[in-house]
Each structure stands twice: as structure tokens, then as C-alpha cells.
């Protein structure tokens, strides 16, 4: 016998409710998930028995056959058809479960008048006892007539939250998600309307808002649904003192302060989310959660408890990179993540590069140094940072031996906007064929703002990245006051469902003024070329060309890149790109130098850490020391 709901008026209560029918069920499953109630014997999980083979036919009848894929995906009999059931009882249990799964799938499509028939060896599964016998290879036939799509005749919310006064408190309206008269009455739309209605109250300081009542009825005579949702906003709440549990070395008072949740402040779920992110950025906790109290006290205060598990104190890592131009690079670090009990981080770094290009120690590139970071200085979103590094860089344009240090602050204005301000200074000696050996000593400031709303930092498909940096400094050996400005913008636009195709673009501009090239340290000047700049050209081999044919740094920079990224399978992607770069002698580009362009393609292998990048690039205006073809390997997209 087909399972059919044919009453003129049925009631359905979603997300914690039951199907109202002439014989109320003692248990209910939505989307194949048992929500509550004691299961009947014929609703029990499949018992373990001898393997029961079966074949299955799935037929969707009627005029509404465009839901066949959804229905097949909901059917356990269909999705598991290539493996046997656990005995005859297991097969019948799976069939009885399919009635509920298929019914939930129909409701999810807004179809409340469909019929479902599941025949096992020609008999309706709903009429068979649990101990019924079936053929050695049972024949299963599933027939579904989806019926028409029901539309909302009434879609209303009682005790709706008032319009928000702050932009951060805005929540999408249920009407914008389809909860409106004349729209398809999908069960998921009703669930979403409930969620948004509760969230709207929570955003306005009511943490215990909940759904007080749901009245959802379907009328088969005109294929419509009336849905009435009543919200209980609960009391308005304010934060109580924040308690901390689970700390070992960390200072619990510091953990509470770092949440930024102040006693007496109005409750806002956005505050809780920001507090979670602040604590996560400390990189001290293996696990953490902010637990809201069950009851708002008589003074309107909501207790909060931060529950944490700390990571191991020390960590070390090694890494490497390779390109046909720069050879092999190896690096290692050692980190203490909680030096004094307030998430202070001390990190030592060491790096050597150009291995393979040369094996002479004085021709390799080295870098060694230490960085200290103290979070939560002045505000929970402000970090103090100090670093000291020694470098020897052996590049085609010059060789640099230097000691540099900086100290200052990083500040998070919001999740998308951050800034930094550092006092920076150092001493460096440079050797190059154009100017010989020169010494430079400078001190100055480094300040910048970064806006980043990309959906993924290593593989963005939507969003923007904009960064502006100012670096004024004074150079003592030549007595020059110098200003350096750089700005970079990146944009990403994805096409299709889940963005399988992405257009990505990048532009970078720079200018330096206050000193001639001959009196400016080469690492302050602009170069282009290499894996993170203009692919296809040698690293830092795009610059100002002297009459002798040597490449030196310039005082102005223009870089641009464009990529088409296409994911061809879940794990593999292809990329086509073009890069361009210009370095000029003057502070403002006069295009006396040639624009360098590189083109190429690449392969992406997607992993949980980000895509592994394999790129081949060709320079269209190859110069001395540039390769005919360059090969790059890395983790993450090029930009």
C-alpha cells in the first residue's frame, strides 16, 4: 500500500516537532535523522544478520520528475544498493526508514501531497512484519509521485525583533530567504525563518530567544501552506564577570581580559565571535570555547565561562622551496608560544638559500634572527613586537650584509582592517658592479594599513586585499631624509556554484623620493621579477639598466598580474596568467625603461593547507640573466 498524506489539512512542526496525523507517531525523523522519541520495534536500527542481497528500481512518476536526483540521494536503499543489507530484517528496517527519508525530502522541496510506495518482493514494506522472509536476492521497487509544489498562503512571525539600530546587528529578513506569501513552502525555508527570527533578537541583546510556538498547516485542496512562527525573545542581558577554566601556564585573568567582554556591557553574539577569534590568535590553545550561562540572573547579567586546553609550550618546524632560478632554499624555526604566562611568543628563525646555484659559503644567502611578540598591550587587539635579524643576501644586482631591528605595534581595528607602526633601523653594506662597496645606516618609521576581506587567504575566490605602507627614514652616511610609499591591491571574482572558475587581479605601485639612486641603499629601491612579482624573469632582475648593461634598483614601481583559475576536479586546478612589471629611475614613472611581461600556466593540487602551486613562465622580453623558461613550486596561490 502506498504511503499517502491525503487529508485536507495536515500540521507539520519542524526542527523539534512531530507530524500531525490521525495516529500521532511516537518518534520523528527529519532528513533521515532521528530527533526524539522511543523507536518502535519496526523502527529500530538494522540488526546484524546474514548479508541480504537485493536489487532496486527507483521510479519517479507524474509530471513533477525534476526531483529525482534529490529523492535518490535521500533513499538509503538506493545509495547503498551496491552492498548487501544486514539480513532480511535489516533490509525491511532500511525500507521503513526510507519512507521517512523520502517524505522529508519531499517536504524539503515544498511537496506535501506526494505518494511513496516501497515494494519488497511485490509487497508493501510498511505492511510487512519485521520477521518477514524475503527472496535470496530481494527485489525492491521504489515508486514516488512527488505531487505539486505547495506555496505559502500565510507566512507570519509573531514577536518579530524590531529594526536594528546598528549595522552590525542586521540579520537577513526571512522574507528575503523565501518565507513569504506565494513562495514555495519548503521545510528548509521555515527552518531558516525560525533561525533568522531568533538570531535577530540575539543580535539585539536577547541571548535566550527561542521559538515558542510553530503552527504549520498544509491544505491539499489548493496546495498551500500556512506557517505561523511565534518567538519568545526572553530577557535582555548584559555580561557578568568572565570566568576561565582549564588554564595551566596561562594567567586566567589575562585570558578573561583578552576576550574584550566587559561586565555590564550589553550582550551581542558578534562580541562572542570576536572574543573567540582574539583568543585563537594567541596560538596558545589547542581547544577553546566561550560557554554562555543557562540562566540570566535577577540583575540581567549573563555568566560567561571560557573553557580552554593549552598547547605544548614549544614548537619547531622546517621548510623548503625550490625554483630553477633561485635554487633550493631551506629554513627552520623554534618557537616558545607562552614565555611568561601571557601568550608572549619568542621565535628564532634561520634560513639558507641559493643551494645548488653555488656551494661556496660566501655566495649563499643567509638569514638568522629572533622575534618577540607580546599580545594584549593597551588593548586586547594590540600587540607589541620586536625583532633583530642578521642577513647576507647574494643577488645578481648586489650582495648585502646587514643587521636590522625594529620594534612597535600591530593593531586590529576590525576583522578586516589592521594597522602597524614601527621604529626601524639598521646598518648594511652593499657590493655591486655599478657603485662598488657602500655603507648605509638609517633609522625611521614603518607604518601601514591593510584591508583584507578575502574568503580564503591561500586560495581566495571572492573579496579584496588592499595594503598601503609608508616608510620615512633618515640615512646618516649621506645625510638624506627619504620617503618610500607602496600600495598594493588584489581582487578576486568567482563564477558558478562553489566558484570553480576565478578571475584574480593584482596591482602594486611604489615611489621613493628624497635621495638619488646612488645615495640610496639598494634594498630600499624597487626591483621586480621572480615568483612573487613578474614570473619568467630572474629574481629582482627587472630594474633600471645602466649604460654598462647592469641592473640597479629604481625609484618607482608598477606591477600587475592577472590569472584565470579553473578547478577541473575536486583536487586539481589549472591556471593561466600574465604578469607585467616596470621599474623607473625617477620617483614618478616616465616609462624610459621597457615594460617587462611574462606569461605562463600552472597546475594546482588542492590540499587542506592550500593549493600546491606548480607554475611555468616564459619572459616575453628576455634580458641578460633571465631564463628562457622558469619553473616555480610553492604552497598557496601566487597572490
TISE-398010 format. One line per 3 residues: number of its first residue (from 0); for each residue z negated, y, x of C-alpha. Coordinates in steps of 0.02 Angstrom, whole numbers. Layout:
NUM> Z,Y,X; ... .
This chain:
0> 0,0,0; 42,172,66; -99,291,102 .
3> -63,445,-4; -164,600,-49; -88,649,-215 .
6> -225,743,-309; -176,917,-365; -320,992,-268 .
9> -397,923,-108; -527,1002,4; -518,993,191 .
12> -654,1057,305; -602,1074,487; -695,1061,651 .
15> -853,981,595; -815,939,415; -752,799,304 .
18> -601,761,197; -648,787,15; -580,639,-82 .
21> -634,537,-235; -733,421,-118; -812,525,21 .
24> -795,447,192; -950,418,298; -859,466,456 .
27> -714,578,503; -592,590,646; -481,740,681 .
30> -337,722,803; -394,544,835; -569,595,891 .
33> -724,528,802; -828,681,760; -982,611,673 .
36> -1047,482,551; -1078,297,568; -919,197,587 .
39> -885,61,461; -855,-114,521; -668,-93,500 .
42> -676,73,594; -763,4,747; -684,12,918 .
45> -565,-128,961; -659,-286,1005; -617,-381,1160 .
48> -514,-536,1120; -364,-634,1173; -212,-522,1207 .
51> -115,-493,1047; 69,-454,1070; 159,-351,940 .
54> 321,-258,908; 326,-93,816; 456,3,718 .
57> 423,187,681; 518,263,535; 509,443,476 .
60> 587,464,304; 625,609,189; 705,774,228 .
63> 569,828,350; 608,721,502; 587,853,637 .
66> 406,800,667; 449,625,728; 403,660,909 .
69> 233,731,860; 194,584,747; 243,455,877 .
72> 134,543,1004; -15,532,884; 7,346,850 .
75> -93,230,959; 13,83,904; 171,172,964 .
78> 105,246,1127; 25,78,1176; 171,-28,1116 .
81> 209,-96,1289; 39,-177,1311; -49,-305,1200 .
84> -195,-264,1087; -367,-343,1109; -344,-486,989 .
87> -293,-481,806; -450,-382,762; -406,-255,895 .
90> -230,-236,827; -296,-207,649; -426,-82,714 .
93> -287,11,804; -184,13,643; -329,79,539 .
96> -359,213,670; -176,263,659; -196,311,476 .
99> -319,445,530; -222,496,684; -59,516,588 .
102> -147,608,446; -223,730,571; -51,755,650 .
105> 23,796,479; -118,918,442; -86,996,612 .
108> 92,1031,552; 31,1101,385; 90,947,288 .
111> -38,893,160; 72,791,43; 138,658,159 .
114> 129,469,142; 85,343,277; 118,157,272 .
117> 72,37,413; 128,-143,383; 67,-286,493 .
120> 173,-440,462; 229,-361,299; 53,-323,235 .
123> -27,-152,222; -155,-139,363; -277,-42,254 .
126> -289,-193,136; -318,-324,271; -494,-386,313 .
129> -549,-366,494; -540,-555,523; -363,-574,455 .
132> -245,-681,557; -77,-618,616; 76,-695,697 .
135> 77,-737,882; 188,-585,905; 142,-474,759 .
138> 273,-365,676; 212,-188,644; 309,-63,540 .
141> 252,119,526; 334,225,392; 290,408,369 .
144> 358,530,243; 293,696,311; 312,792,149 .
147> 338,980,138; 252,1114,242; 112,1196,141 .
150> 94,1385,153; -61,1492,142; -83,1566,-31 .
153> -250,1638,17; -317,1664,194; -476,1766,198 .
156> -628,1791,309; -796,1841,239; -910,1944,353 .
159> -771,1990,472; -827,2085,627; -799,2274,619 .
162> -660,2352,726; -718,2358,908; -761,2524,988 .
165> -718,2468,1165; -553,2399,1227; -642,2257,1318 .
168> -713,2196,1153; -544,2170,1070; -503,1996,1009 .
171> -334,1944,935; -334,1954,746; -323,1788,652 .
174> -175,1861,557; -81,1881,720; -107,1695,753 .
177> -33,1643,585; -187,1650,470; -101,1750,334 .
180> -26,1726,161; 147,1647,166; 123,1571,340 .
183> 121,1382,372; -54,1317,338; -76,1216,497 .
186> -250,1148,529; -246,1218,705; -218,1393,636 .
189> -376,1376,531; -474,1314,681; -409,1460,785 .
192> -454,1584,647; -632,1520,649; -641,1532,838 .
195> -575,1710,841; -690,1764,699; -843,1703,793 .
198> -781,1775,959; -757,1946,879; -942,1952,833 .
201> -995,1886,1004; -896,2024,1089; -1000,2149,990 .
204> -1168,2082,1043; -1199,1935,924; -1214,1779,1033 .
207> -1267,1662,892; -1124,1699,774; -1060,1542,688 .
210> -959,1481,539; -1075,1474,389; -951,1400,265 .
213> -771,1342,252; -677,1314,92; -503,1246,121 .
216> -407,1175,-27; -229,1114,-44; -133,1123,-209 .
219> 6,995,-221; 88,1070,-374; 150,1222,-275 .
222> 125,1163,-94; -1,1298,-49; -171,1307,35 .
225> -318,1422,2; -428,1448,155; -589,1548,148 .
228> -696,1563,305; -871,1637,298; -951,1697,460 .
231> -1137,1716,494; -1146,1847,634; -1329,1815,674 .
234> -1439,1946,755; -1383,2069,885; -1455,2026,1055 .
237> -1500,2104,1222; -1527,2019,1388; -1700,1962,1438 .
240> -1751,1933,1619; -1634,1811,1706; -1718,1651,1765 .
243> -1647,1546,1908; -1661,1358,1932; -1601,1242,2069 .
246> -1607,1356,2221; -1660,1281,2388; -1625,1407,2526 .
249> -1558,1547,2416; -1676,1685,2358; -1686,1663,2168 .
252> -1721,1849,2141; -1561,1890,2235; -1463,1765,2130 .
255> -1527,1847,1970; -1483,2020,2037; -1309,1965,2086 .
258> -1269,1921,1906; -1273,2106,1863; -1357,2062,1697 .
261> -1493,2192,1669; -1639,2165,1549; -1614,2268,1391 .
264> -1425,2277,1410; -1325,2230,1255; -1257,2053,1258 .
267> -1072,2038,1300; -984,1872,1341; -875,1968,1464 .
270> -1033,2008,1563; -1074,1823,1571; -899,1784,1631 .
273> -907,1919,1767; -1079,1855,1821; -1009,1680,1842 .
276> -867,1746,1949; -984,1851,2057; -1092,1701,2094 .
279> -940,1592,2127; -875,1718,2255; -1034,1695,2356 .
282> -964,1524,2406; -1141,1455,2414; -1149,1349,2257 .
285> -1071,1180,2228; -1102,1199,2042; -1171,1337,1932 .
288> -1186,1385,1751; -1268,1525,1653; -1363,1450,1509 .
291> -1399,1555,1355; -1563,1528,1265; -1561,1439,1098 .
294> -1662,1574,1008; -1662,1764,1009; -1844,1819,1017 .
297> -1928,1939,898; -1883,2087,1009; -1699,2044,1005 .
300> -1699,1977,1183; -1592,1828,1233; -1661,1723,1377 .
303> -1535,1678,1513; -1552,1545,1647; -1441,1524,1799 .
306> -1436,1341,1849; -1362,1307,2022; -1333,1173,2152 .
309> -1312,1236,2330; -1177,1182,2451; -1210,1122,2627 .
312> -1250,1267,2741; -1118,1238,2873; -933,1205,2867 .
315> -792,1191,2991; -605,1174,2973; -445,1155,3071 .
318> -266,1201,3026; -94,1223,3095; 77,1299,3067 .
321> 250,1275,3138; 416,1365,3142; 568,1342,3252 .
324> 545,1521,3311; 359,1532,3345; 322,1353,3393 .
327> 161,1263,3349; 1,1356,3305; -173,1280,3296 .
330> -330,1360,3229; -510,1314,3193; -664,1396,3119 .
333> -851,1367,3100; -945,1443,2954; -1127,1465,2906 .
336> -1123,1511,2723; -1305,1561,2693; -1381,1629,2851 .
339> -1538,1717,2787; -1551,1656,2607; -1445,1790,2525 .
342> -1272,1714,2549; -1241,1801,2716; -1089,1721,2797 .
345> -1060,1707,2985; -891,1639,3036; -816,1605,3207 .
348> -627,1589,3223; -515,1528,3364; -326,1516,3367 .
351> -188,1475,3490; -2,1492,3455; 170,1478,3536 .
354> 134,1299,3589; 298,1215,3627; 385,1377,3664 .
357> 289,1378,3827; 149,1281,3911; 96,1420,4030 .
360> -81,1476,3980; -44,1661,4011; 108,1652,3896 .
363> 17,1579,3746; -56,1685,3606; -244,1676,3583 .
366> -368,1747,3459; -557,1722,3456; -694,1815,3365 .
369> -829,1821,3234; -853,1896,3061; -1016,1932,2970 .
372> -1020,1968,2783; -1172,2018,2682; -1137,2019,2494 .
375> -1228,2122,2364; -1253,2282,2464; -1295,2430,2349 .
378> -1212,2342,2201; -1177,2158,2159; -992,2197,2184 .
381> -1007,2275,2357; -1002,2176,2521; -1040,2235,2697 .
384> -925,2163,2830; -923,2175,3020; -807,2087,3141 .
387> -765,2080,3325; -609,1996,3395; -526,1972,3561 .
390> -337,1944,3564; -195,1906,3680; -26,1913,3594 .
393> 132,1865,3686; 281,1925,3585; 460,1962,3629 .
396> 437,2152,3611; 271,2163,3705; 116,2075,3769 .
399> -50,2136,3701; -225,2107,3768; -358,2188,3659 .
402> -535,2194,3591; -555,2266,3416; -701,2287,3299 .
405> -732,2354,3126; -873,2375,3002; -876,2436,2824 .
408> -874,2388,2642; -770,2294,2515; -796,2335,2332 .
411> -735,2251,2172; -707,2385,2039; -647,2252,1917 .
414> -571,2079,1920; -403,2159,1955; -445,2312,2061 .
417> -532,2310,2229; -553,2431,2373; -610,2437,2554 .
420> -668,2567,2679; -699,2526,2863; -736,2612,3026 .
423> -620,2533,3152; -595,2548,3337; -538,2457,3493 .
426> -461,2451,3665; -292,2373,3703; -173,2354,3849 .
429> 13,2331,3818; 152,2273,3931; 335,2292,3884 .
432> 502,2318,3971; 530,2492,3898; 368,2584,3936 .
435> 284,2470,4063; 94,2449,4057; -4,2567,3945 .
438> -186,2576,3888; -245,2637,3719; -419,2671,3649 .
441> -438,2727,3469; -562,2747,3328; -531,2787,3148 .
444> -543,2732,2967; -457,2596,2867; -456,2619,2679 .
447> -360,2534,2542; -344,2491,2358; -275,2328,2288 .
450> -223,2290,2110; -189,2106,2076; -166,2028,1905 .
453> -59,1880,1956; -90,1721,1858; -96,1618,2019 .
456> -121,1686,2194; -23,1548,2283; 112,1517,2151 .
459> 124,1667,2034; 234,1658,1880; 176,1819,1795 .
462> 92,1980,1848; 90,2114,1982; 17,2143,2154 .
465> 5,2321,2221; -82,2373,2381; -96,2542,2466 .
468> -177,2564,2637; -216,2723,2735; -265,2716,2919 .
471> -304,2883,3002; -364,2867,3183; -384,2962,3345 .
474> -311,2894,3508; -407,2952,3660; -290,2917,3807 .
477> -151,3028,3739; -259,3138,3628; -163,3110,3466 .
480> -227,3116,3288; -120,2990,3195; -96,2941,3013 .
483> -23,2775,2954; 16,2734,2772; 82,2572,2698 .
486> 114,2520,2519; 172,2353,2450; 217,2295,2276 .
489> 259,2122,2209; 313,2071,2035; 343,1904,1950 .
492> 431,1859,1789; 439,1681,1720; 563,1611,1596 .
495> 546,1469,1472; 399,1364,1418; 273,1349,1561 .
498> 386,1462,1667; 497,1333,1754; 606,1475,1820 .
501> 528,1628,1903; 606,1787,1970; 500,1862,2108 .
504> 522,2026,2200; 433,2118,2341; 449,2292,2415 .
507> 349,2362,2563; 355,2539,2631; 269,2615,2783 .
510> 261,2777,2881; 168,2836,3037; 153,3018,3090 .
513> 59,3121,3220; 121,3041,3381; 287,2992,3460 .
516> 331,2809,3484; 300,2821,3672; 119,2876,3641 .
519> 78,2752,3503; 10,2576,3528; 147,2451,3479 .
522> 32,2359,3359; 14,2521,3260; 203,2539,3247 .
525> 312,2447,3123; 410,2290,3156; 497,2169,3038 .
528> 563,1992,3048; 485,1821,3031; 416,1707,2897 .
531> 313,1838,2805; 441,1976,2822; 630,1951,2842 .
534> 662,1765,2858; 800,1712,2975; 758,1838,3111 .
537> 639,1812,3256; 460,1865,3228; 446,2055,3248 .
540> 623,2065,3316; 679,2198,3192; 636,2371,3257 .
543> 708,2520,3349; 839,2467,3477; 832,2564,3641 .
546> 990,2607,3743; 947,2460,3854; 951,2344,3704 .
549> 762,2317,3695; 673,2311,3526; 523,2426,3506 .
552> 418,2472,3355; 464,2613,3237; 375,2744,3133 .
555> 449,2698,2964; 473,2533,2873; 567,2468,2722 .
558> 559,2285,2672; 622,2199,2515; 634,2020,2457 .
561> 698,1933,2301; 679,1750,2254; 734,1635,2114 .
564> 611,1492,2099; 654,1341,1990; 540,1192,1960 .
567> 657,1043,1938; 520,912,1914; 331,918,1898 .
570> 315,903,2086; 475,976,2159; 550,1150,2155 .
573> 698,1240,2232; 706,1420,2292; 849,1538,2337 .
576> 804,1701,2423; 867,1857,2508; 761,1966,2624 .
579> 803,2136,2697; 714,2248,2821; 734,2417,2905 .
582> 630,2497,3043; 666,2678,3089; 622,2790,3236 .
585> 570,2937,3127; 422,2947,3009; 540,2952,2863 .
588> 690,2834,2862; 853,2914,2918; 944,2745,2924 .
591> 1001,2772,3103; 962,2587,3128; 1051,2446,3038 .
594> 977,2360,2886; 944,2177,2928; 974,2047,2791 .
597> 928,1863,2789; 973,1734,2657; 921,1555,2628 .
600> 848,1422,2518; 697,1313,2513; 607,1164,2443 .
603> 435,1169,2361; 320,1020,2343; 182,1064,2220 .
606> 4,1010,2259; -168,1056,2194; -189,1177,2339 .
609> -24,1263,2303; 158,1227,2343; 204,1164,2516 .
612> 345,1278,2572; 498,1222,2670; 625,1361,2699 .
615> 789,1376,2792; 853,1552,2826; 1009,1625,2907 .
618> 1018,1803,2980; 1174,1895,2921; 1165,2019,3066 .
621> 1102,1912,3207; 1041,2005,3362; 982,1953,3533 .
624> 837,1828,3523; 874,1791,3340; 912,1609,3295 .
627> 1068,1553,3204; 957,1459,3079; 768,1472,3058 .
630> 653,1341,2981; 482,1383,2906; 339,1274,2843 .
633> 185,1338,2752; 69,1322,2602; 96,1440,2456 .
636> 247,1540,2408; 318,1663,2535; 246,1806,2431 .
